[in-house]
Amino acid sequence: MAAKKRITRQRRGAPARKGSKQAIGRRGSARTASASRSGGRKASSRAGTSTRTRKAPAKKDLASAPPRRAKAASKKAKPKAATAPQKSGAAVVESGKVPNFSASDQRGTVFSSAALSGQPYVIYFYPKDDTPGCTKEACGFRDRLPDFLSRRVRVLGVSPDSTQSHTRFQQKYELTFPLLSDPDKKMAQAFGVWVKKQNYGREYMGIERSTFLVDGEGKIRKIWRGVRVDGHVEAVLGAVRELE
C-alpha cells in the first residue's frame, strides 16, 4: 500500500519530501539559478563601472584655454644681455676738432688736449703692450721719431694698459716717446676706437688700431682706422710732410 501511495503522489505532481533525492536536487538547481542571476548582475554592474571609468574625458575648448605654455616660456626667458656701448667718438672726423682728453704716461707726466694746443702731434691707439703687432708698430714710430721731431711733430701712443705696463714695455724696447694709459677707455671712446670686434666667431669689445694726425690748431688733419702695421708709419710721415 505504501508503494502505491508514493506512485500516486508522483503521478499527481505532489511535492517530494524534504529528505528525498528529488527535493535535494530541486534545491540545488534553484541555488545554481539564483547564483547565476546574481553573478550576472554583478558582472553587468562591473562592466558598467569599467565602461564609465574608461570613458574618454571631454576635450576642452583650446580657444578658451589660457596660454599656459606662453606664460611658462615668458617666465623662463633669460634677460637680454646688456647692449654693447656705441662708438662715442663717431663724430670724430677729418677737419673736425680733436676731443678733449687728459692722461698720464709711463713716467706719470700728464698730457692733455689743452696742453698740446699750438703744436701738431700724432696720437695712435693700440690694443696691448708687448704683443707682436703693437710692438712692431711702436718700434716703427721709435725708429722714425727723429723725422717727426724734425718737423716739430710729437708722437703719443695710447692703450688701456697701466702705467706700470707701459714702463716695462718702454724699457724693453727703448721707446723714446710717451705712452698714455687709458684704463677706463675714456680716450678710446672719445676718439671712437673702442668698438665691437670679432675673433673666431666670438664678439667682444676692444681697441681698433687707429692713428690721428692733429695740427697746431687742434684740428684733425688725417685719420687712419683699422690700421695695418706694415707701412703705416711711412704713411703717417707722408701726411706730416703735407702739413708744411
Buried (B, 14 or more C-beta within 10 A) or exposed (E): EEEEEEEEEEEEEEEBEEEEEEEEEEEEEEEEEEEEEEEEEEEEEEEEEEEEEEEEEEEEEEEEEEEEEEEEEEEEEEEEEEEEEEBBBEEBEEEEBBBEBEBBBBEEEEBEBEEBEEEBBBBBBBBBBEEEBBBEBBBBBBEBBEBBEEEEBBBBBBBBBEBEBBBBBBEEBEBEBBBBBBEEBBBBBBBBBBBEEEEEEEEEEBBBBBBBBBBBEBBBBBBBBEBEBEEBBEBBBEBBEEBE
